[in-house]
């Protein structure tokens, strides 16, 4: 999941969002979101789709399977 962590953090920063704002958009607690970025937890399938939709990328891209 290391690729996911890097892409998530990069996309969040490019969008100018804080970890708190991301947590709110995903309907999770901020500590839960932080665990997504540091690799100690994985998002649910629903949140993975929400993240992809939020940044207009594919789930495959987030998981490192495609470039876009």
Buried (B, 14 or more C-beta within 10 A) or exposed (E): BEEBBEBBBEBBEEEEBEBEBBBBBBEBEBEBBBBBBEEEBEBEEEBBEBBBEBBEBBBEBBBEEEEE
